[in-house]
């Protein structure tokens, strides 16, 4: 069991490092240098099939491996974003908790929710004065309500929570 956890941690560390490196300026410069060296050596090798095969094989292998690294990074980022959004929904007393984890709904169910928000957006567009809902006074009022709510919740027990929120 511990070996399995260490392997996961090792792969996670490798994946994070590889993703971070391949997205860096240094990685781009190295790749650019390889292409330039390959192009410059073309006349030396008479632009042979082997010369072309070297770059084709190299780029194919790198592309193949990068697809998996990019997908892993996107999965992790997507999960983190979903958790952040879930936290915002859970923390906002006016937001519907039914929206938490909606990414698991069917396409038809998501379409139904989308229609609801399209209708809500249409209704909001009918309000001609943007200052009505996005004024400085409204921002201050919301901030005071949140501060009051936060102070009120600090006095309540956290139901076994150790997060300190």
C-alpha positions as a Markdown table, in Angstrom:
| # | Residue | x | y | z |
|---|---|---|---|---|
| 1 | Unk | 0.0 | 0.0 | 0.0 |
| 2 | Unk | 2.8 | 2.4 | 0.9 |
| 3 | Unk | 4.7 | 1.6 | -2.3 |
| 4 | Unk | 1.5 | 2.4 | -4.3 |
| 5 | Unk | 1.2 | 5.8 | -2.5 |
| 6 | Unk | 4.9 | 6.5 | -3.2 |
| 7 | Unk | 4.5 | 5.6 | -6.8 |
| 8 | Unk | 1.5 | 8.0 | -7.1 |
| 9 | Unk | 3.4 | 10.7 | -5.3 |
| 10 | Unk | 6.4 | 10.1 | -7.6 |
| 11 | Unk | 4.2 | 10.3 | -10.7 |
| 12 | Unk | 2.4 | 13.3 | -9.4 |
| 13 | Unk | 5.7 | 15.1 | -8.7 |
| 14 | Unk | 7.1 | 14.1 | -12.2 |
| 15 | Unk | 3.9 | 15.1 | -13.9 |
| 16 | Unk | 3.8 | 18.5 | -12.1 |
| 17 | Unk | 7.5 | 19.2 | -12.9 |
| 18 | Unk | 7.2 | 18.1 | -16.5 |
| 19 | Unk | 4.1 | 20.2 | -17.1 |
| 20 | Unk | 5.7 | 23.1 | -15.4 |
| 21 | Unk | 8.9 | 22.8 | -17.4 |
| 22 | Unk | 7.3 | 22.2 | -20.8 |
| 23 | Unk | 5.3 | 25.3 | -20.3 |
| 24 | Unk | 8.4 | 27.4 | -19.6 |
| 25 | Unk | 10.4 | 29.7 | -21.9 |
| 26 | Unk | 13.4 | 27.5 | -21.4 |
| 27 | Unk | 11.6 | 24.5 | -22.9 |
| 28 | Unk | 10.5 | 26.6 | -25.8 |
| 29 | Unk | 14.0 | 27.8 | -26.4 |
| 30 | Unk | 15.4 | 24.2 | -26.2 |
| 31 | Unk | 12.7 | 23.0 | -28.7 |
| 32 | Unk | 13.5 | 25.9 | -31.0 |
| 33 | Unk | 17.2 | 25.1 | -30.8 |
| 34 | Unk | 16.6 | 21.5 | -31.7 |
| 35 | Unk | 14.6 | 22.5 | -34.7 |
| 36 | Unk | 17.3 | 25.0 | -35.8 |
| 37 | Unk | 20.1 | 22.5 | -35.4 |
| 38 | Unk | 18.1 | 19.9 | -37.3 |
| 39 | Unk | 17.4 | 22.4 | -40.1 |
| 40 | Unk | 21.0 | 23.6 | -40.3 |
| 41 | Unk | 22.2 | 20.0 | -40.6 |
| 42 | Unk | 19.9 | 19.3 | -43.6 |
| 43 | Unk | 22.6 | 20.1 | -46.2 |
| 44 | Unk | 25.1 | 18.0 | -44.3 |
| 45 | Unk | 22.9 | 15.0 | -44.6 |
| 46 | Unk | 21.7 | 15.9 | -48.1 |
| 47 | Unk | 18.1 | 16.2 | -46.7 |
| 48 | Unk | 17.9 | 12.4 | -46.6 |
| 49 | Unk | 14.9 | 10.4 | -45.5 |
| 50 | Unk | 16.8 | 9.5 | -42.3 |
| 51 | Unk | 17.4 | 13.2 | -41.6 |
| 52 | Unk | 13.6 | 13.8 | -42.0 |
| 53 | Unk | 12.7 | 10.7 | -40.0 |
| 54 | Unk | 14.7 | 12.0 | -37.0 |
| 55 | Unk | 12.6 | 15.1 | -36.5 |
| 56 | Unk | 9.4 | 13.4 | -37.4 |
| 57 | Unk | 9.9 | 10.6 | -34.9 |
| 58 | Unk | 11.1 | 12.9 | -32.2 |
| 59 | Unk | 8.2 | 15.3 | -32.5 |
| 60 | Unk | 5.7 | 12.4 | -32.7 |
| 61 | Unk | 7.0 | 10.8 | -29.5 |
| 62 | Unk | 7.0 | 14.1 | -27.6 |
| 63 | Unk | 3.5 | 15.0 | -28.9 |
| 64 | Unk | 2.2 | 11.6 | -27.9 |
| 65 | Unk | 3.6 | 11.8 | -24.3 |
| 66 | Unk | 2.6 | 15.5 | -23.9 |
| 67 | Unk | -1.1 | 14.7 | -24.7 |
| 68 | Unk | -1.2 | 12.6 | -21.5 |
| 69 | Unk | 0.6 | 15.2 | -19.4 |
| 70 | Unk | -1.6 | 18.0 | -20.6 |
| 71 | Unk | -4.7 | 15.9 | -20.0 |
| 72 | Unk | -3.6 | 15.2 | -16.4 |
| 73 | Unk | -2.9 | 18.8 | -15.8 |
| 74 | Unk | -6.3 | 19.8 | -17.2 |
| 75 | Unk | -8.1 | 17.2 | -15.1 |
| 76 | Unk | -6.4 | 18.5 | -12.0 |
| 77 | Unk | -7.0 | 22.1 | -12.8 |
| 78 | Unk | -10.6 | 21.4 | -13.7 |
| 79 | Unk | -11.2 | 19.6 | -10.4 |
| 80 | Unk | -9.6 | 22.4 | -8.5 |
| 81 | Unk | -11.8 | 25.0 | -10.2 |
| 82 | Unk | -14.9 | 22.8 | -9.6 |
| 83 | Unk | -14.0 | 22.6 | -5.9 |
| 84 | Unk | -13.5 | 26.4 | -5.7 |
| 85 | Unk | -16.9 | 27.0 | -7.4 |
| 86 | Unk | -18.5 | 24.5 | -5.1 |
| 87 | Unk | -17.0 | 26.3 | -2.1 |
| 88 | Unk | -18.4 | 29.6 | -3.4 |
| 89 | Unk | -21.8 | 28.1 | -3.9 |
| 90 | Unk | -21.8 | 26.5 | -0.5 |
| 91 | Unk | -20.7 | 29.7 | 1.2 |
| 92 | Unk | -23.3 | 31.9 | -0.5 |
| 93 | Unk | -26.6 | 31.6 | 1.4 |
| 94 | Unk | -28.5 | 32.8 | -1.7 |
| 95 | Unk | -27.0 | 30.3 | -4.1 |
| 96 | Unk | -28.7 | 27.0 | -4.7 |
| 97 | Unk | -26.8 | 24.0 | -3.3 |
| 98 | Unk | -28.3 | 22.0 | -6.1 |
| 99 | Unk | -25.6 | 23.6 | -8.3 |
| 100 | Unk | -22.8 | 21.8 | -6.4 |
| 101 | Unk | -21.3 | 19.0 | -8.5 |
| 102 | Unk | -23.6 | 19.6 | -11.5 |
| 103 | Unk | -20.8 | 18.5 | -13.8 |
| 104 | Unk | -22.1 | 15.0 | -13.1 |
| 105 | Unk | -25.5 | 15.8 | -14.6 |
| 106 | Unk | -26.6 | 14.5 | -18.0 |
| 107 | Unk | -26.3 | 16.8 | -21.1 |
| 108 | Unk | -30.2 | 17.1 | -21.1 |
| 109 | Unk | -30.2 | 18.2 | -17.5 |
| 110 | Unk | -27.4 | 20.7 | -18.1 |
| 111 | Unk | -29.4 | 22.1 | -21.1 |
| 112 | Unk | -32.4 | 22.6 | -18.9 |
| 113 | Unk | -30.2 | 24.6 | -16.4 |
| 114 | Unk | -28.7 | 26.5 | -19.3 |
| 115 | Unk | -32.2 | 27.6 | -20.4 |
| 116 | Unk | -32.9 | 28.9 | -16.9 |
| 117 | Unk | -29.8 | 31.1 | -16.9 |
| 118 | Unk | -30.5 | 32.3 | -20.5 |
| 119 | Unk | -33.9 | 33.4 | -19.3 |
| 120 | Unk | -32.3 | 35.0 | -16.2 |
| 121 | Unk | -29.8 | 36.8 | -18.4 |
| 122 | Unk | -32.6 | 38.1 | -20.7 |
| 123 | Unk | -34.5 | 39.5 | -17.8 |
| 124 | Unk | -31.3 | 41.2 | -16.5 |
| 125 | Unk | -30.8 | 42.8 | -19.9 |
| 126 | Unk | -34.2 | 44.4 | -19.6 |
| 127 | Unk | -32.8 | 46.4 | -16.7 |
| 128 | Unk | -31.5 | 49.5 | -18.5 |
| 129 | Unk | -29.5 | 51.0 | -15.6 |
| 130 | Unk | -26.4 | 48.9 | -14.8 |
| 131 | Unk | -25.8 | 51.2 | -11.8 |
| 132 | Unk | -28.9 | 49.8 | -10.2 |
| 133 | Unk | -27.3 | 46.4 | -9.5 |
| 134 | Unk | -23.6 | 47.3 | -9.7 |
| 135 | Unk | -23.3 | 50.5 | -7.8 |
| 136 | Unk | -20.7 | 51.4 | -5.1 |
| 137 | Unk | -23.5 | 51.5 | -2.6 |
| 138 | Unk | -24.6 | 48.0 | -3.5 |
| 139 | Unk | -21.0 | 46.8 | -3.2 |
| 140 | Unk | -20.7 | 48.4 | 0.2 |
| 141 | Unk | -24.0 | 46.9 | 1.4 |
| 142 | Unk | -23.0 | 43.4 | 0.2 |
| 143 | Unk | -19.6 | 43.7 | 1.9 |
| 144 | Unk | -21.3 | 44.8 | 5.2 |
| 145 | Unk | -23.7 | 41.9 | 5.0 |
| 146 | Unk | -20.8 | 39.4 | 4.5 |
| 147 | Unk | -18.8 | 40.9 | 7.3 |
| 148 | Unk | -21.8 | 40.7 | 9.6 |
| 149 | Unk | -22.5 | 37.1 | 8.6 |
| 150 | Unk | -18.8 | 36.2 | 9.1 |
| 151 | Unk | -18.7 | 37.7 | 12.6 |
| 152 | Unk | -22.0 | 35.9 | 13.4 |
| 153 | Unk | -20.7 | 32.5 | 12.3 |
| 154 | Unk | -17.4 | 32.9 | 14.3 |
| 155 | Unk | -19.5 | 32.7 | 17.4 |
| 156 | Unk | -21.1 | 29.4 | 16.4 |
| 157 | Unk | -19.5 | 26.0 | 16.8 |
| 158 | Unk | -18.1 | 24.5 | 13.6 |
| 159 | Unk | -19.7 | 21.1 | 13.9 |
| 160 | Unk | -16.4 | 19.2 | 14.2 |
| 161 | Unk | -14.7 | 21.2 | 11.4 |
| 162 | Unk | -11.0 | 21.8 | 11.8 |
| 163 | Unk | -10.6 | 24.2 | 8.9 |
| 164 | Unk | -10.8 | 27.2 | 11.2 |
| 165 | Unk | -13.3 | 29.0 | 8.9 |
